[in-house]
Amino acid sequence: MLALSDLNSLAQSPHQYITDQKVQHRWLSEYKNFLSIPNVLGDSVNIVRNAQLISDMLKQNGVKSELLLSGEPNSAPVVYGEVLVPGAVTTLAFYAHYDGQPVNPKQWAEGLEPFKPMLMSDRIDKGGKPISFPTDQEWVQDDWRLYARGSSDDKAGVFAIIKAYETLLKTGKKPSVNIKFFFEGEEEAGSTNLDVIFSKYKGKLKADLWVICDGPRNISGKKQVVFGVRGDVNIDLKVYASKRPLHSGNYGNWAPNPGMRLAQLLSTMKDNNGNVLIEGFYDDVIPLSETEKQALAKIPPVESILKEDLALGKPDGEGKSFMELLTLPTLNINGMASGNVGSMASNVIPTEATAVIDLRLVLGNDVKRQVRKVYDHIMRQGYFIIDHDPSDEERKQHPLLAKLVMRGAGYNAQRTPMDLPLAQKVVKAIETTIDYEVIKVPSAGGSLPLYLFEKILEVKPITVPIVNYDNNQHAENENVVLQYLWEGIETMSAIMVMK
Amino acid sequence: MLALSDLNSLAQSPHQYITDQKVQHRWLSEYKNFLSIPNVLGDSVNIVRNAQLISDMLKQNGVKSELLLSGEPNSAPVVYGEVLVPGAVTTLAFYAHYDGQPVNPKQWAEGLEPFKPMLMSDRIDKGGKPISFPTDQEWVQDDWRLYARGSSDDKAGVFAIIKAYETLLKTGKKPSVNIKFFFEGEEEAGSTNLDVIFSKYKGKLKADLWVICDGPRNISGKKQVVFGVRGDVNIDLKVYASKRPLHSGNYGNWAPNPGMRLAQLLSTMKDNNGNVLIEGFYDDVIPLSETEKQALAKIPPVESILKEDLALGKPDGEGKSFMELLTLPTLNINGMASGNVGSMASNVIPTEATAVIDLRLVLGNDVKRQVRKVYDHIMRQGYFIIDHDPSDEERKQHPLLAKLVMRGAGYNAQRTPMDLPLAQKVVKAIETTIDYEVIKVPSAGGSLPLYLFEKILEVKPITVPIVNYDNNQHAENENVVLQYLWEGIETMSAIMVMK
């Protein structure tokens, strides 16, 4: 039953509702509260608090909610909910994840903390200034940015999906499809237990299409639908020198330097144009179809916007377009460390040097095969490879010694055919909210374990991203532009009433 | 006037005194207290506390003491003292430094803290276990190690010199030379103001020879005298990519990776054998004299001890001996960093990558000329070099951009002729404490700004190191073996009564 106070909103369209100042005030306050709960996997107390809050948000909209548990130790629950719509013949499942990448608070800009959401007038590096959270009398500005870990990746997705359903409820719109809500808490760790959950709850999770809300809108600012993702796997690589740190004067020229060894090893992996030199690295790649190539050609070029925005002299991959490069496998150095830099640096020959390597995979690549190529390459550089900390004997026996360990199991890429009828309906639904053609991307650069949807649930996923591209996701100073959050809610609500 | 309690010690020889358990108990307690005061330059409160304590130790032995000030802002005082001996015609000045290298407490072994001295039964990586500081009834063991920043480098020098003088006083031995005590507090920062102090106090600091007590004894464990040092200069090198950190999936293959750029740049600087590939790097080196070559040949080989101790498969510099390699200039990577590794790593393309480079110089090299070679080399790799954080315009204009900044002014190498008569007397004095020939090293691998002694004070220095070689100086877990500390005191007292 509706309360009197709801009568006014019933007169509103979803678009009017998401731009209503009262609604935006409440949403901003609720989202701030959501972002205040740390969401790094491993912090199990806060992970559970996040899940509880999401569950509460679903219940506030009358959605029956439950936690799906993999049963694995220390795993984060999936928050699940469903709405069965009388007469609906199609079921859409909506996916987002509430966990975020690890944070190094020291790297965040002064005044910012990862889990103390702050409003800023603009991007910090463009001169953005702190804004007090507005009182009821003050206007919520569309171009304000909310800074916090997870603000874009991917609590925005969780929030947008739930608030989209609220929007329909409050404006008296009936969904045209049955809706399943699925909010994961382990995506940033590689969705470690998603396969277990999918197998265990296969019946419950039956749907005709999964809508994945993650990643950014097109760099041009336009809305886009993404039909595929790259796979991903991380490798920890460590090389060794003397087992004790040494005075760089008393031993310099005789004791090998692990940083130099790592530099020499890494430098063999890529040329100056960013091409990976590892043997067979690009061999398995399945080329794009004609439809995919045509879609790629229609995507507006973004290189000049990006070069300007990132103050970049010369990008890698000369000779190929930005979008084309995203359809190829990558090798990226996420982090690198040896000894100390800055004020803690000292005149020392460190004992080891470490790199974290990120491999993105495309259709045709296989995680184990791709990692094996890196492994074999390192061996060909003369290294003996181990998977544990070396013993003294191993150190003495193998002049070049590297520890190579995969982080988690990684996963392969996935691509959904661009002509899938239900996907076309989603595209059309989104186009009711805009006055231009939705950009259709054959494959995004980012990764989600979407192959699991095909493999276990036997269903196709498509991705509908909502946040601004310059959100610093995975890094310090993550943020979301409020307008993108509001429009994301509108996008999701349009999909829920698709024709 | 002597107290009654001193009568007993008067019967002792210096050797008996330094091995007296009552004396060792008191010294251990005093040294622990000295090491408890943090000694990292910049921590000016504690730097002054260190200077005050040293001054007090001098006064306790009746030595007139004062602080020499450079007058430069934030500079650490030199603690100076002198003893004029009736009838003495020679003046020896003794140098040591009380400041230590910066510390990263996280890198120290569990249970250890840089400024909470801990006694261990052996080297930690050899299974050493914590030992309570002994009560009066317990024996002080020679092979115990005291762990703390500065325990070897170089509060050991300060302590040994002062306690050597105490030993003479307490055993009724009259020094054969006038003694000047000179304890610096800025050595680890490159002795920034030593030139100012030398110029300002040139008259006061007049001496016939300077004895520098710093660095380790020979790796074989034998006592040695060192006739030269390498020069030293540090460079901060930073390379840039996008000005914002980027999601490694959404931008991977297009956005350049700064870690890879740094790796590629550094890898051009050395070959796999550790030879520096920078053009002209070895060009200025003045070869060793015949005397120096002969001395070098007499030094016992240490390679096999070191390889075993450091669990090292293959050292750099194949084809040259350890000692020979120490007479050549070096290029060492003290530290390297980009993004994060370990639990804070995330799937990101970082904005920059940093290395701290340490150049050691030998006779013939000049700091500015040597740095210039590195500078030119980096330019030849296509880099545009700046000395400040780049503007957006600079980033856009120069695809390869590196910031290169010297840390301090650095200094050149120094060598004292091995046949200098006063130096020979010092060697003979040390040999009264041992039953083998002192090892004579033409030039040590480490650095001290000894060229300043020649240049400003117009006097030659020689170095008499006292601590164990495996002391982890400049790194985590710095330590001193107590026997080396006691024997160091004996060495210094023998020099003070040299014939």
Contacts between the chains, C-beta under 8 A, distances in Angstrom:
chain1	res1	chain2	res2	distance
A	42	B	343	7.7
A	101	B	346	4.1
A	101	B	347	7.0
A	101	B	348	7.9
A	102	B	340	7.6
A	102	B	343	6.2
A	102	B	344	5.0
A	102	B	345	7.1
A	102	B	346	5.7
A	103	B	344	7.4
A	104	B	340	5.6
A	104	B	344	4.7
A	107	B	340	7.9
A	125	B	243	6.8
A	125	B	244	6.6
A	153	B	247	8.0
A	188	B	346	7.9
A	215	B	250	6.9
A	216	B	250	6.6
A	230	B	249	5.9
A	232	B	249	6.8
A	232	B	347	7.2
A	234	B	345	7.6
A	234	B	347	7.3
A	236	B	341	7.7
A	241	B	312	7.3
A	242	B	310	3.9
A	242	B	311	7.4
A	242	B	312	5.5
A	243	B	125	6.9
A	243	B	310	5.6
A	243	B	311	4.5
A	243	B	312	7.7
A	244	B	125	6.7
A	244	B	309	7.8
A	244	B	310	6.1
A	244	B	470	7.0
A	244	B	472	6.3
A	244	B	475	7.6
A	245	B	472	6.2
A	245	B	474	7.5
A	245	B	475	3.4
A	245	B	476	6.6
A	246	B	310	7.5
A	246	B	475	7.3
A	247	B	445	7.6
A	247	B	446	6.2
A	247	B	473	5.2
A	247	B	474	5.0
A	247	B	475	7.7
A	248	B	330	7.2
A	248	B	332	4.4
A	248	B	334	6.4
A	248	B	358	4.9
A	248	B	360	7.2
A	248	B	474	7.1
A	249	B	229	8.0
A	249	B	230	5.9
A	249	B	232	6.8
A	249	B	330	8.0
A	249	B	360	5.6
A	249	B	444	7.3
A	249	B	445	4.7
A	249	B	446	3.4
A	249	B	447	5.0
A	250	B	215	6.9
A	250	B	216	6.6
A	250	B	326	7.6
A	250	B	444	7.1
A	250	B	445	4.5
A	250	B	446	5.0
A	250	B	469	7.5
A	250	B	473	7.9
A	251	B	445	6.5
A	252	B	326	7.7
A	252	B	330	3.8
A	252	B	332	4.9
A	252	B	358	7.3
A	252	B	360	5.3
A	252	B	445	6.0
A	253	B	274	6.3
A	253	B	316	6.4
A	253	B	317	5.3
A	253	B	325	3.8
A	253	B	326	6.7
A	253	B	328	5.7
A	253	B	330	5.0
A	253	B	360	8.0
A	253	B	445	7.7
A	254	B	274	7.9
A	254	B	306	7.9
A	254	B	315	5.0
A	254	B	316	6.0
A	254	B	317	5.4
A	254	B	322	5.1
A	254	B	325	4.7
A	254	B	326	7.4
A	255	B	310	7.2
A	255	B	312	7.2
A	255	B	315	6.5
A	255	B	316	7.0
A	256	B	274	6.6
A	256	B	312	7.4
A	256	B	314	7.6
A	256	B	315	6.6
A	256	B	316	5.0
A	257	B	274	7.9
A	257	B	316	8.0
A	257	B	332	5.7
A	257	B	333	5.2
A	259	B	266	7.4
A	259	B	333	3.7
A	259	B	335	7.3
A	259	B	336	4.4
A	259	B	355	7.1
A	260	B	266	6.3
A	260	B	267	7.6
A	260	B	269	7.7
A	260	B	270	5.5
A	260	B	274	8.0
A	260	B	333	5.5
A	262	B	263	7.0
A	262	B	336	7.6
A	263	B	262	7.0
A	263	B	263	4.1
A	263	B	264	7.7
A	263	B	265	8.0
A	263	B	266	3.9
A	263	B	267	4.7
A	263	B	333	7.6
A	263	B	336	7.5
A	264	B	263	7.7
A	264	B	266	7.9
A	264	B	267	4.5
A	264	B	270	7.6
A	264	B	272	6.9
A	265	B	263	8.0
A	266	B	259	7.4
A	266	B	260	6.3
A	266	B	263	3.9
A	266	B	264	7.9
A	266	B	267	7.8
A	267	B	260	7.6
A	267	B	263	4.8
A	267	B	264	4.5
A	267	B	266	7.8
A	267	B	267	3.8
A	269	B	260	7.7
A	270	B	260	5.5
A	270	B	264	7.6
A	272	B	264	6.9
A	274	B	253	6.3
A	274	B	254	7.8
A	274	B	256	6.5
A	274	B	257	7.9
A	274	B	260	8.0
A	306	B	254	7.9
A	307	B	396	7.1
A	308	B	396	7.6
A	309	B	244	7.8
A	310	B	242	3.9
A	310	B	243	5.7
A	310	B	244	6.1
A	310	B	246	7.5
A	310	B	255	7.1
A	311	B	242	7.4
A	311	B	243	4.5
A	311	B	392	4.1
A	311	B	395	3.9
A	311	B	396	5.3
A	312	B	241	7.3
A	312	B	242	5.4
A	312	B	243	7.7
A	312	B	255	7.2
A	312	B	256	7.5
A	312	B	395	6.9
A	312	B	396	7.0
A	313	B	395	6.2
A	313	B	396	5.5
A	313	B	397	6.5
A	313	B	398	5.6
A	313	B	399	3.6
A	313	B	400	7.5
A	313	B	401	7.1
A	314	B	256	7.6
A	314	B	399	3.4
A	314	B	400	7.9
A	315	B	254	5.0
A	315	B	255	6.5
A	315	B	256	6.6
A	316	B	253	6.4
A	316	B	254	6.0
A	316	B	255	7.0
A	316	B	256	5.0
A	317	B	253	5.3
A	317	B	254	5.4
A	322	B	254	5.1
A	325	B	253	3.8
A	325	B	254	4.7
A	326	B	250	7.6
A	326	B	252	7.6
A	326	B	253	6.7
A	326	B	254	7.4
A	328	B	253	5.7
A	330	B	248	7.2
A	330	B	249	7.9
A	330	B	252	3.7
A	330	B	253	5.0
A	332	B	248	4.4
A	332	B	252	5.0
A	332	B	257	5.7
A	332	B	347	7.8
A	332	B	349	6.0
A	333	B	257	5.2
A	333	B	259	3.7
A	333	B	260	5.4
A	333	B	263	7.5
A	333	B	338	6.7
A	333	B	339	7.4
A	334	B	248	6.4
A	334	B	339	5.4
A	334	B	340	7.4
A	334	B	341	7.9
A	334	B	345	5.2
A	334	B	346	6.5
A	334	B	347	6.0
A	334	B	348	5.8
A	334	B	350	7.7
A	335	B	259	7.3
A	335	B	338	6.2
A	335	B	339	3.6
A	335	B	340	4.4
A	335	B	341	4.2
A	335	B	344	7.9
A	335	B	345	4.8
A	335	B	350	7.2
A	336	B	259	4.3
A	336	B	262	7.6
A	336	B	263	7.4
A	336	B	336	6.2
A	336	B	337	6.7
A	336	B	338	4.4
A	336	B	339	6.8
A	336	B	341	6.9
A	336	B	353	6.6
A	337	B	336	6.7
A	337	B	337	5.4
A	337	B	338	7.8
A	337	B	340	7.9
A	337	B	341	4.6
A	338	B	333	6.7
A	338	B	335	6.2
A	338	B	336	4.4
A	338	B	337	7.8
A	339	B	333	7.4
A	339	B	334	5.4
A	339	B	335	3.6
A	339	B	336	6.8
A	339	B	356	7.6
A	340	B	102	7.7
A	340	B	104	5.6
A	340	B	107	8.0
A	340	B	334	7.3
A	340	B	335	4.4
A	340	B	337	7.9
A	340	B	356	7.7
A	341	B	236	7.7
A	341	B	334	7.9
A	341	B	335	4.2
A	341	B	336	6.9
A	341	B	337	4.6
A	341	B	354	4.7
A	341	B	355	7.1
A	341	B	356	5.2
A	342	B	354	7.6
A	342	B	356	8.0
A	343	B	42	7.8
A	343	B	102	6.2
A	344	B	102	5.0
A	344	B	103	7.5
A	344	B	104	4.7
A	344	B	335	7.9
A	345	B	102	7.1
A	345	B	234	7.6
A	345	B	334	5.2
A	345	B	335	4.8
A	345	B	356	4.2
A	346	B	101	4.2
A	346	B	102	5.7
A	346	B	188	7.9
A	346	B	334	6.5
A	346	B	474	4.7
A	346	B	475	6.9
A	347	B	101	7.1
A	347	B	232	7.2
A	347	B	234	7.2
A	347	B	332	7.8
A	347	B	334	6.0
A	347	B	358	5.1
A	347	B	447	8.0
A	347	B	474	5.2
A	348	B	101	7.9
A	348	B	334	5.8
A	348	B	474	4.7
A	348	B	475	4.8
A	349	B	332	6.0
A	350	B	334	7.7
A	350	B	335	7.1
A	350	B	475	8.0
A	353	B	336	6.6
A	354	B	341	4.7
A	354	B	342	7.6
A	355	B	259	7.1
A	355	B	341	7.0
A	356	B	339	7.6
A	356	B	340	7.7
A	356	B	341	5.2
A	356	B	342	8.0
A	356	B	345	4.2
A	358	B	248	4.9
A	358	B	252	7.3
A	358	B	347	5.2
A	360	B	248	7.2
A	360	B	249	5.6
A	360	B	252	5.3
A	360	B	253	8.0
A	392	B	311	4.1
A	395	B	311	3.9
A	395	B	312	6.9
A	395	B	313	6.3
A	396	B	307	7.1
A	396	B	308	7.7
A	396	B	311	5.3
A	396	B	312	7.0
A	396	B	313	5.5
A	397	B	313	6.5
A	398	B	313	5.6
A	399	B	313	3.6
A	399	B	314	3.4
A	400	B	313	7.5
A	400	B	314	8.0
A	401	B	313	7.2
A	444	B	249	7.3
A	444	B	250	7.1
A	445	B	247	7.7
A	445	B	249	4.7
A	445	B	250	4.5
A	445	B	251	6.5
A	445	B	252	5.9
A	445	B	253	7.6
A	446	B	247	6.2
A	446	B	249	3.4
A	446	B	250	5.0
A	447	B	249	5.0
A	447	B	347	8.0
A	469	B	250	7.5
A	470	B	244	6.9
A	472	B	244	6.3
A	472	B	245	6.2
A	473	B	247	5.2
A	473	B	250	7.9
A	474	B	245	7.5
A	474	B	247	5.0
A	474	B	248	7.1
A	474	B	346	4.7
A	474	B	347	5.2
A	474	B	348	4.6
A	475	B	244	7.6
A	475	B	245	3.3
A	475	B	246	7.3
A	475	B	247	7.7
A	475	B	346	6.9
A	475	B	348	4.8
A	475	B	350	7.9
A	476	B	245	6.5
